[in-house]
Amino acid sequence: VFMSVCVSQVYLKRYGYLPSFSSADHQGIQTEQMNEALRIFQQVMDLRVTGRPDSSTLVMMRAARCGLSDPFSRLLKYRILAAVRAAFGYWSAVSPLHFQEVSGGHADIKLSFHRRAQGCRVAFDGPGQVLGHAEGPESGTVHFDADEVWTEGRSYGANLRIVAAHEIGHALGLGHSQYHSALMGPVFTGYRHNFRLHHDDIRGIQALYGKPVEKPSTAPRKPDRETSVPDPCAGGLDALMLGPLHKTLAFRGHYVWTLSDSGYNSPVPINALWKELPGNINAAVHSQRTNKSYFLKGDKVWRYSGFKLDQGYPKRLSIPSNIQAAFFLKRRRALVFIRGSEYWLWDELGSAKHLRLISALPSDPDAAFTGSDGRVYVFRDARQWRVSPALTLEESYPLRSRQRWMHCSGFSPGVSLILDNQLMISIRH
């Protein structure tokens, strides 16, 4: 095992999956970073994603290949876009600002990565110390040090979402806060899974741009079920899925948040990640076969590659509308959709067909998803059922789900998301 790890580490460093320097001496941090690099390599090489140097991974590493580093920027692009969109989401949630990504032309805020003296008059210093810098609204330029180990959802390296939110604050006109724990404090205090804006951050942005204001409606409509930032520890869920980059994502109303073994992250607007996707979806599922994410609402389905909507979508469903939950069935490498007590098995390369009822599972579920362990988790109200890969209900279920998945110990709902003023942004990676 030790030799396998050493061989993998040398290979991953040589071909660009790991930095050539160590970001820390702590073995636990190195192991986490190594596992993440292995997962990315396995995705690129179309291997089973385990995060471990298993036999098929080692065989691929011994194969004849080109000597240049691997061009896996598509994976990094998804991670960068998700983190940066979430960073903008913190500010749009507490102000009347709305941010829209553009691919060309004028941009009010421009983000880019560069090394040392490349790209701007203020040189970076290599790994550590200075992570990024930004100019005020007149310029709107934001730069990040490309020599840093940028991460998301990990305790090692520099968290791109939090650092980006800080530098975007400067681009919007904010200075440093006197509060050490505030986002706009001058020192990066590390990754926090339950990160939220400090009251001084909110007060500062609202002093510049005002508080969120409701956009006037031209026609009466029924209010959305969730227009304010939801409390993950109260209420049900619209959907759950093990999504892109192996993140477990929970959806309710117009918001999404990630879950991990240590709890949940602060909710961010759904359209900060999947910008064409509406709120109040019925179900979501990510295919580990094709790497596509599917979102269902009413009689329509949206399909995304990473965080980009596929051409021709949304489309009308070929199965009955108002699906309530969905999950990926590893054993059949197919998607399963649930409505009431009916199940449909869909091969993405073929057609949908009825599937027999999975014994002892509830009808009308709130959400379902397949975990990284291959087990299927089904949720209804505040309870969860767990099903083995062979589709048999496991013993001691159902259990209460809130404490297990959210690690709830108190959480204060945030302010409403209101879209009003619009700023254009461009991201170069």
N, C-alpha and C positions, 0 to 999 in steps of 0.2 A: 504493500500500500504506500509506504514512504517513497519508494522508487517511482511509483506511478504519479504521485503528487509532484515530485521533483521534475520528472520528464514533462509533465503538463505545464508546470510553471515556466520552465525554460522556453517551451514552444509558444505559450501565450504572450510572454514578454517579447520574444523575437518577432512575432507577427502582429503586434499592436493591440492585443486584447487586454494586456496588463501594462501599466507604466513600468519603465525600466528602473525606477526608484521605488523604495518602500514608503508608503504614506504613514506608517506607524510601526512600532516594534512589537505591539501587542499581538500575540498569536491569534486570538479570536477575531480581531479586525482583519488580519491577513487572510484567514480562512474564509470570512464572509466575502471579501473582495475576490478571492480566488474562485469561489463558487459562482459569483455573478459573472465573471469572465468566462467560465466554463459554459454557463447557460447561454451566453451570447454566441460563443463558438458553435455550440450544438445547434442553435437556431439557424445560424448561417449555413452550416453544413447539412441541414435537414436530418439531424439525428434526434433520437429521443432526448428531450430536455430533462436532465436530472441534476445538473450542477455538480456532478461527481465525475472523476476520471475513470469511467467504466470502460469495459473492453472495446466497445464499438468506437468510443471517442479516441482511445489510444491507437486503434488501428487507423483511424482517419489521420491522426497526427503523424503516423509513420509513412503515410502515402507520399509519393512524389508530388512536388508542387513548385510554384513560382517562389522566388526569393523575396519578393516585395511584400509589404504589410497588406493585410486584407482590407478591402474597401467595404466595411460594414457600416457605413454612415447612415444607411436607412434605419438601422436600429437606434443609433444615437440620435438621429433626427426625431424619431418618435418620442424619445425620452426628453429631449430638449424642448420640443414643442409642448408636450404635456406640462412640464415644469414651468415654462415661461407663461403659458396661458393661465395656469393656476396662480402664478405670481400677479398677473394683471387682475385676476379675479378678486384678490383681496381688496384692491383699491376700488374696483367698480362696485363692489358690494356695499361700500359705505359712503359713496359719493354719487353725483349725477353723471359721472364719466362712463363712456362706453368705448371699448377698444376693438378695432377691427384690423385683422392682418391683411396686408397687401403684398402682392408679388412684384410690383414695379411702380414707378412713378413716385409721387410725393409721399413721404412718411413723416409724421410728427415726432415719432420716437424710433430710433434706429439702433438695433442691438447686434453686436458682433463679438467674436472671439479672436484674440491675437496673442502672440508671444512677445515678451520683452519690448523692444523698440518698434515692433511692426505695427503699422496701422494708425498710430496716434502720437501726439507730442509728449505724452506722459508714459514713460516706460514702465512695464511691469518688472517684477523682481524674481521671476521663476516660481517654483513650488513654495507655498507657504506665504505668510504675511499678507500682502495686498492681493485681494481676490478680484476686485472689480472697481471701476470708477465711472462716474457719469457727469454730464454737463446739464445745465438747467434747461427749462422749456424752450428758450430761444434756439438752442442747438438740438436738444433731445437725443444726444449721442450717449449710448451705454456700451461699455467695453467690459469683457470678462477675460481673465488670464487663462489662456489655453493650456498652460503648463500645470494647472491645478487638477486634482482628481475630483471631477464633478460627479456627484451622486444624487440619487433621489430615493427616499425611503430607507436609507442606510445610515448607520452611526459613524462610519468612517468618511473621510474626504470632506469636501465643501458641498453643502446642500444647495443645488442650483435654484430650487424654488424660493427659498428664503433669501438667498443672496440677491437673486434677480428682483424680488419684491422690494428689497432695500434700495437697490440702484435705480429701479423705476421710480421710487419715491423721490429721489434726487431729480430725475428727469422731469418730474411733475412739479418741481419747485420746492420740495421739502429739504430742510437742513437736518443736521444731526440732533437727536433728542438727548435731553439730560438724563433720561431714564435708561439705565443699563439694560433692562429687560425688554425695552421697546424694540420693534423692528428697525426703527431709524436710529437706534444706538450705534455708536461708531465701531463697536467690536462685534464680530460674528460669534455668537454664543453657542453655536452647534445646532445639530438637528434635534427637533422636537416633534414627535408624532402628532401631538395635539396643538400645534402652533396656531395662535390667533393674534390678530393685531392688538397692540396695547392701546389703552384709552388715549394716550398722548399721540399715537399715530393717527387715530381716528379724528381727534380734535384738530390736528395739523392739516389733514387733507380737507376737512370740512371748512376750515378757516379760509382755505384758498378757493374751493369750488362749491361749497355749500353742501347741504344734506341731500340725501336722495329725495327726488320728487316724482310722484306718480305721473306717468304720461297720460294726457287726456284720452279717453276712449271715444271713438266715433260712433260706436253702437253698443247697446247694453249686452253684457254677456255674463255668464255664470262665473264667479271668481274661481281661480285656480285653487286646487286643493292645497298647494304648498307654494306661496309666493314669498315667504320669508325663509331665512336660513333655518333648516330643520334641526331639531335636537335628536342626534342619533340614539339617545337613550329613551326616547319617548315616541310612541307611534309605530306603525308598521313600515314595510318596505314595498316599493314598486317592483324592484328587481335586484338580483345579485349575479355577478359573474366573475370568474377568474379570467381577467382580460389581458390586453397587451402587456408585455414585459412581466407576466405572471403576477400582476397586482389583483387582489381581491377587491372588487368595487361594489359599493352599495348605492342604490338609487332611490330617491324619494322626491316627488314633486319636480322642481327644476334644478335639483342639486345632486351631486355625487360625492362620495368620500371613499377613501381606501381603508381597508381593515388589515391588521397584522396581528401577530401573536401578542403585541404589547397594547393593542387597542385600536382606536380609530384616529384618522387625521381630520382636520376641520373640513366641513363641506365646502365645495366650490361649485359655481354654476356649471351645469352640464355643457352648455354651449361655450364654455371656456376651453373645453377639450374637443368635443364634437360639435362644431359651430352650427351645423345645419340641423341638429337633432332637437326635436321639441321636448318639453318636459312631460311629466306624468305618463311615462312609458308603461306598457303592460308587462314587458319581459325583455331580457337581454341575455345573450349567450355568445361566447367566443369559441370558435372552432380551433382545436389543437391540430386538426388535419390540414386546414387551409390558411390558418392565421387570419381569418376574417371574423369581424365582430358584427352580430346581427341585433338590431333593436326593433321591437314590435310594438305598434300602437294601433288600436282599431283594426282596420283591414289593410294596413300598410307595413312594410318592412324596410328598414334602412340598413345598408351593408357598408362597412368601413374596412379599409386596409390601414391598420394602425389608427390614425385619427383623421384620415382623409376619406371623404364619402366616395364610394365607387360610382363610376359613370352609369347613368340610367336609373339610379335610385333617388328617392324611394319608389318601390313597386308595390302592386297589390299582392296580397298573400294568396298562395295557391291552396292553402288550408283554411279552415274556418277562422273568422275574425275573433278579436278579443281574447287572444291567447293569454293565459294568466302567468305562466312560468315556462322556463326552458333551461336545458342543460346539455352538455356534451357528453355523450356516452362513449367512453374510451374503448370499451370492449367491442363495439360495433363501428367505431370511428364515424359516428353520425350524430345528428342533433335530435333531441327529443323535445316536443312541445306539448304543454298540458293545458287543457281547459276543462273545468269541472272535474269529472272522473275519467275523461277521455285522454288518450295519449296518441301522438303521431310521431313516428320515427322517420326522419328525413335524411337521406343520403344526399349530400350537396351536389354530387355528380349524377344523381338520379332523381327519383320522385319520392313523395311522402306516402306512408302507409300506416294503418292503425297498428298499435302495439298493445299487447294485453296489459291489463291493469297491474301495476306493481303492488304486490300484496301489502296491506296494512298502511299504505300511504294515504294521507288525507286528500279529499277532493277540494277543489277551489283553493289551491295554495297561493300564498302571497308571492313567493319567489323560490327559485331552486338554482343550484349550480354544482359543478363538479370541482372538488378541491384538488390540490396538487398531489394528494395521496390516492386519487382515482375514485374516492368515495363520492356518492351523490348526497347533497344536503338539501332537504326540502323544508321550507318555513311556512308556518301559518300562525297568525296572531303572534304570541310571544313564545311559541314552541318550535323545536326543530326535530326532524327525523333524519337518521343517517342510514344510507343504503350501501351495501357492499358493491364492489365492481360486478359481482354476479347478480345484482339486482334483488338481494334479499335484505329485509329489514334487520338491522343489528340490534342486539339485546340492549336493555335499559333505556331505549328510546320510546317516546319522545322526551326531550329535556327542554328546560327553559333556555332560550337562545340569547337573551340580551346580555347577561353577564359573560357568557362564553365568547361571544363575538365582539362585543363592544367594550368589555371590561369597564362597565359603567360605574362611575363614582362621582357623578355630578357634572353637569355641562350646561352652560348658559347659551340659549339660542342667540344668534347674531342679529344684525339689522337686515332690513329688506334689500333685495337686489333690485335696483331701478336703473333702467337704461335711458340715458338722456343725451348729454353731450358726447360727441364721438371723436376719438383720436385714432389716427391711422398708425400702425406699427409695421416694421419690417424686421425680419429675423434672418441673420446670415449664420450658417453653420457649415 
